[in-house]
Amino acid sequence: MKITWRTDWPHWVLLAAMFALAAATWGSVPARIPVHWNLVGQVDRYGGRFEGVLAMPLVAAAVYLLMLWLPRLDPGRANYETFAGAYATFRLAVLAVLAGIYGVVQLWAHGREVSVATWAPLLVGALLVVVGSLLGKLRPNWFVGIRTPWTLSSKVSWTRTHRLGGWLFIGLGVLTMAMAMLGARWAFGTMLAALVAVAIGLVVYSYRVWRKDPEKMPPAGTLPANGA
């Protein structure tokens, strides 16, 4: 998978903006900054200037580099070219959510106590919608998508599971954002519980489709050796 400025300039702009904001605000934030909130949006941990101002840009840069590196390790790396646009969008969406969370931390550091109970589910809900819209475009690989033993050994299971997963993720994302905008205090906790249920349901569904696929293949290394 080739990375060029045409595919990745938005990623670089986001990362540069985060580091520029960190540099510009380093001297103006207090020594004690909120860095973690509970599921109802209450601060439950404070950190120092490094953690509050610089940690998130560093995490975002590390995540960006990790998502560039992982395809190089994937035995199915050739497939990434077939969904390069979708993968670039996914990477950008993840960075955008991290940048949004960083913006919330910066606002709190400067005395503006925005509602984390609203903004966190809004950001994650938007990410779920984006991910859901991309799932159907993914092709078999080891690192991105709904990877179960059955989706990785059956093209039919991969295709149908990702198609269903796409709709479920979009629906869950829209529901999460709606709850956040309506002021539901437990929007984030509800989303996490629903996401676990969706994940379990997709695992079961991928197995059921795999069982009915006459062209399914055993995963590599699971067949007995000749003469065993």
Buried (B, 14 or more C-beta within 10 A) or exposed (E): BEEEEEBBEBBEEBBEBBBEBBEEBEEEBEEEBBBEBEBEBEBEEBBBBEBBBBBBBEBBBEBBEEBBEBBEEBEBBEBBEBBBEBBBBBBBBBBBBBBBBBBBBBBBBEEEEEBBBBBBBBBBBBBBBBBBBBBBBBBBBBBBBBBBBBBBBBBBBBBBBBEBBBEBBBBBBBBBBBBBEEEBBBBBBBBBEBBEEBBEEBBEBBBEBBEEBEEBEEEEEEEEEEEE
